[in-house]
């Protein structure tokens, strides 16, 4: 196994996931993960470019950044690549008028979007908004369309809050896909377009950047498929069965990852179990 | 195309789906589909054995039969094959203690089942019970199990009520499958075991029976895979794009069936567009 200096050769920038890497959400705004405030401060003092690449879709970028700043993180709105603004660009480019199945906390991002007479559905991490009534309405809108379009802000399976694991948008995206016999378009990680837009904003090529996240699919595999390097931290949703070779997920494809005890907050390389002290 | 008499040669029994074939559910108990009360009465007067084979999982068999009798149908509880009683048998046989994500209307079917310290999840058409909180609880139970078992009472995509199309249990089953990286065990149509138990109760072999339903997958393909003949009615969830060759559904496999105008209440063979007057 190559030394860390060698494995990180040529890296000029770091993309950081937020939930499960910097903090765990939850009641009262959540809590920073031990050491993450200091790790980010150290990264910012280094020569490396830093950008935040998140699938957060319950909060607007402004609210997310405000909350993180209150927790002590050195972060500004312009440093964040998030799926809601990316979705608005797509809607405008394609003349799509969405029926929105989203959390009230992110609704302000869609203030400039025409939602009259919907010709598509946009689904995000709606949390408690994923009621049967709201899901059924989205389903009915899709079934009435000649060419149903479903945009999903990420396809994460779950995330970790301080109170435990929580269903993310992915399962609900799958539910609508199955109900309507369609395939959603994912805006956010692991979409290559999403990683590329983050790289563009950093002014870097894929081989010059490393993604750090807690999701073996959305963060690690997604970034690697774009030609980036990637590190999985052992915080957030990390489970001991995660392996870097794992693809997916999809019913019938994704092997069950055995539940295991959550490790501490020490990040390490998912490939080799080495603590990435070169980064942190 | 063979004549109807020839195509139905040797048929000694009829299995009837209920929702979308006999009636459409909805506010106030729903409404009979035009002609169905009379068609059932005629079948009962014939030499054919009649059994009802339903995936209804919001109501107990007793409540379902009571409601149908009030609508004018000649039906008794002992004539109905339904997934909740079949699930209870499986739970007892395998020593499974379920966490139940089900509608209150069917809860009485599980009165004799031990639900302490759950080692599996049972999901049925919970309707409004499919809240985010309830889905998340089922997800968390599964994620805590070493060998997670998910039993689903059917896997229908949707059904038709008088107010419109409604999400069935299938999409929520898919959501939990995706979230947990597991595959559910389906109890109900199109499970071969379920059709076989209905045939056993009729004392018939598969080649002696015909299934009549509105679901091209759950009813028609499912029965055909068991060696039975099958007819699709053009009521209930029938949509003009349904074809008998269609398999599925599953994300990425099930081609989008184009929405089309709902036809009238005339049942016909899905293969050849002939009105099955020999049956009705």
Interface residues (C-beta under 8 A of the other chain):
Chain A: X126 X127 X128 X129 X130 X131 X132 X133 X135 X136 X139 X140 X143 X144 X145 X146 X148 X157 X158 X164 X165 X166 X167 X168 X170 X171 X172 X174 X175 X176 X177 X178 X179 X180 X181 X182 X183 X248 X249 X250 X251 X252 X254 X255 X256 X257 X258 X259
Chain B: X126 X127 X128 X129 X130 X131 X132 X133 X135 X136 X139 X140 X143 X144 X145 X146 X148 X157 X158 X164 X165 X166 X167 X168 X170 X171 X172 X174 X175 X176 X177 X178 X179 X180 X181 X182 X183 X248 X249 X250 X251 X252 X254 X255 X256 X257 X258 X259
